[in-house]
Amino acid sequence: MANHTVLVVEDEAAIRDMLNFTLSAADFKVIEAPNAEQGWNLLLEHQPDCVILDWMLPGTSGVSLAQRIRQHDQVGHTPILMLTAKGEENDQVKGFEAGADDYVVKPFSPRALVARCQALLRRHMPDKHSSEIIKAGLLQLDLSSYRFTVDGQEVKLGPTEFKLMHFFMTHSNRVYTRSQLLDHVWGESIIVEERTVDVHIRRLRKILEPVGVADVIQTVRGAGYRFSTD
């Protein structure tokens, strides 16, 4: 992961120092912020490849910052790893709904966090063996420019939703279980609750509703999800 930049937004100096040391040893370039406002400014200035974001920040919370990132045209695609002491499932769902792509609960192993950060970046790299333009009905994915359009209108997707849509559009008219979607989209080495799939499907449908194509992702009761434009 040489030359990849990670923005760490964490109010505890000791944790920032530890993450800086560990990530730098793994060949990441690290920039730091102690609060959401400074983190936002650094995000716009440096446009890092990944954000490690603490849930509990002074003033504006990490969840609010994640939502702000997702709503911004320029940096809305940036992968977000949420770092928090909140380990309950409902809290994790709130983090994912806010725009987080992965979730690490304190206390954590620094090496494990680096591995998850690396996996997150790999997950959001376009497949070099895929066509740069993928079409399905009115939907089109441009992997080279990271753009998704519906009938020519651009629709902003977060990185996980983009990856999920990429998988669906290249594997249409077949039912996939939550477990299969986790393996294909999140990766077999990533430990994530199956409910996470439902959260991102719900988020993706909400994004697609205003352009009238939310029904391309179909729930098959007792089985999983299917993508179809027929």
For each residue, the residues with C-beta under 8 A, 3 or more apart:
1: 4 26 27 28 117 118 121
2: 27
3: 27 29
4: 1 27 28 29 49 50 121
5: 28 29 30 31 46 48 49 50
6: 23 28 29 30 31 48 49 50 51 52 117
7: 31 32 33 39 42 43 46 48 50 51 52
8: 16 19 20 23 30 31 32 33 52
9: 32 33 34 35 36 38 39 51 52 53 54 57 62 65
10: 15 16 19 32 33 34 52 54 57 83
11: 34 35 54 56 57 58
12: 15 16 54
13: 16 17 34
14: 17 18
15: 10 12 18 19 54 83
16: 8 10 12 13 19 20 32 34
17: 13 14 20 21
18: 14 15 21 22 110
19: 8 10 15 16 22 23 30 52 110 113
20: 8 16 17 23 24 30 32
21: 17 18 24 25
22: 18 19 25 26 110 111 113 114
23: 6 8 19 20 26 28 30 114 117
24: 20 21 27 28 29 30
25: 21 22
26: 1 22 23 114 118
27: 1 2 3 4 24
28: 1 4 5 6 23 24 114 117
29: 3 4 5 6 24
30: 5 6 8 19 20 23 24
31: 5 6 7 8 42 46 48
32: 7 8 9 10 16 20
33: 7 8 9 10 36 38 39 41 42
34: 9 10 11 13 16 38 58
35: 9 11 38 39 57 58 59 60
36: 9 33 39 40 57 59 60 61 62 64 65
37: 40 41 59 60
38: 9 33 34 35 41 42
39: 7 9 33 35 36 42 43 51 53 65
40: 36 37 43 44 65 68
41: 33 37 38 44 45
42: 7 31 33 38 39 45 46 48
43: 7 39 40 46 47 48 51 69 75 78
44: 40 41 47 74 75
45: 41 42
46: 5 7 31 42 43
47: 43 44 74 75 78
48: 5 6 7 31 42 43 51 78
49: 4 5 6 78 79 121
50: 4 5 6 7 78 79 80 81 117 120 121
51: 6 7 9 39 43 48 69 78 79 80 81
52: 6 7 8 9 10 19 81 83 113 117
53: 9 39 62 65 66 80 81 82 83 100
54: 9 10 11 12 15 57 62 83 84
55: 61 62 63 82 83 84 85 86 91 95
56: 11 61 62 84 85
57: 9 10 11 35 36 54 60 61 62 65
58: 11 34 35
59: 35 36 37
60: 35 36 37 57 64 65
61: 36 55 56 57 64 65
62: 9 36 53 54 55 56 57 65 66 82 83 84
63: 55 66 67 94 95 98
64: 36 60 61 67 68 98
65: 9 36 39 40 53 57 60 61 62 68 69
66: 53 62 63 69 70 80 82 95 98 99 100
67: 63 64 70 71 98 99
68: 40 64 65 71 72
69: 43 51 65 66 72 75 76 78 80 99
70: 66 67 76 98 99 158
71: 67 68 76
72: 68 69 75 76
73: 76 156
74: 44 47
75: 43 44 47 69 72 78
76: 69 70 71 72 73 156 158
77: 124 146 157 158 159 162
78: 43 47 48 49 50 51 69 75 159
79: 49 50 51 101 102 120 121 123 124 159 160
80: 50 51 53 66 69 99 100 101 102
81: 50 51 52 53 100 101 102 103 104 113 116 117 120
82: 53 55 62 66 95 100 102 103 104
83: 10 15 52 53 54 55 62 104 106 108 113
84: 54 55 56 62 87 91 95 103 104 105 106
85: 55 56 105 106
86: 55 91 92 95 105
87: 84 91 92 105
88: 91 92
89: 92 93 193 195
90: 93 94
91: 55 84 86 87 88 94 95
92: 86 87 88 89 95 96 103 193 196
93: 89 90 96 97 195 196 199
94: 63 90 91 97 98
95: 55 63 66 82 84 86 91 92 98 100 103
96: 92 93 99 100 103 196 199 200 203
97: 93 94 199 202 203
98: 63 64 66 67 70 94 95
99: 66 67 69 70 80 96 158
100: 53 66 80 81 82 95 96 103
101: 79 80 81 120 123 124 158 159 160
102: 79 80 81 82 116 119 120 190 192
103: 81 82 84 92 95 96 100 192
104: 81 82 83 84 108 112 113 116
105: 84 85 86 87 108
106: 83 84 85
107:
108: 83 104 105 112 113
109: 112 113
110: 18 19 22 113 114
111: 22 114 115
112: 104 108 109 115 116
113: 19 22 52 81 83 104 108 109 110 116 117
114: 22 23 26 28 110 111 117 118
115: 111 112 118 119
116: 81 102 104 112 113 119 120 190
117: 1 6 23 28 50 52 81 113 114 120 121
118: 1 26 114 115 121 122
119: 102 115 116 122 123 187 189 190
120: 50 79 81 101 102 116 117 123 124
121: 1 4 49 50 79 117 118 124 125
122: 118 119 125 187
123: 79 101 119 120 159 163 185 186 187 190
124: 77 79 101 120 121 159 160 162 163
125: 121 122
126: 130 132 143 144 146 166
127: 130 143 166
128:
129:
130: 126 127 134 143 166 170
131: 134 143
132: 126 142 143 144
133: 140 141 142 143
134: 130 131 140 141 143 166 169 170
135: 139 140 141 169
136: 139 140 169 172 216 227 229
137: 213 216 229
138: 150 151 213 229
139: 135 136 148 149 150 165 169 213 216 229
140: 133 134 135 136 148 149 150
141: 133 134 135 147 148 162 165 166 169
142: 132 133 145 146 147 148 149
143: 126 127 130 131 132 133 134 146 166
144: 126 132
145: 142
146: 77 126 142 143 162
147: 141 142 154
148: 139 140 141 142 154 155 156 157 162 165
149: 139 140 142 152 153 154 155
150: 138 139 140 153 155 208 211 212 213
151: 138 211
152: 149
153: 149 150 211
154: 147 148 149
155: 148 149 150 207 208 211
156: 73 76 148 207
157: 77 148 161 162 165 204 207
158: 70 76 77 99 101 161 162 203
159: 77 78 79 101 123 124 162 163
160: 79 101 124 163 164 185 186 200
161: 157 158 164 165 200 203 204 207
162: 77 124 141 146 148 157 158 159 165 166
163: 123 124 159 160 166 167 185
164: 160 161 167 168 181 185 200 201 204
165: 139 141 148 157 161 162 168 169 204
166: 126 127 130 134 141 143 162 163 169 170
167: 163 164 170 171 181 184 185
168: 164 165 171 172 216 217 227
169: 134 135 136 139 141 165 166 172 227
170: 130 134 166 167
171: 167 168 174 176 184 227
172: 136 168 169 227 228 229
173: 226 227 228 230
174: 171 226
175: 220 223 224 225 226
176: 171 180 181 184 224 225 226
177: 180 181 223 224
178: 181 182 194 197 198 224 225
179: 182 183 194
180: 176 177 183 184 224
181: 164 167 176 177 178 184 185 186 197 224 225
182: 178 179 185 186 190 192 194 196 197
183: 179 180 186 187 188
184: 167 171 176 180 181
185: 123 160 163 164 167 181 182
186: 123 160 181 182 183 190 192 196
187: 119 122 123 183 190
188: 183
189: 119
190: 102 116 119 123 182 186 187
191:
192: 102 103 182 186 196
193: 89 92 196
194: 178 179 182 197 198
195: 89 93 198 199
196: 92 93 96 182 186 192 193 199 200
197: 178 181 182 194 200 201 225
198: 178 194 195 201 202
199: 93 96 97 195 196 202 203
200: 96 160 161 164 196 197 203 204
201: 164 197 198 204 205 217 225
202: 97 198 199 205 206
203: 96 97 158 161 199 200 206 207
204: 157 161 164 165 200 201 207 208 217
205: 201 202 208 209 214 217
206: 202 203 209 214
207: 155 156 157 161 203 204 210
208: 150 155 204 205 211 212 213 214 216 217
209: 205 206 212 214
210: 207
211: 150 151 153 155 208
212: 150 208 209
213: 137 138 139 150 208 216
214: 205 206 208 209 217
215: 218
216: 136 137 139 168 208 213 227 228 229
217: 168 201 204 205 208 214 225 226 227
218: 215 225 226 227 228
219: 225
220: 175 223 224 225 226
221:
222:
223: 175 177 220
224: 175 176 177 178 180 181 220
225: 175 176 178 181 197 201 217 218 219 220
226: 173 174 175 176 217 218 220
227: 136 168 169 171 172 173 216 217 218
228: 172 173 216 218
229: 136 137 138 139 172 216
230: 173
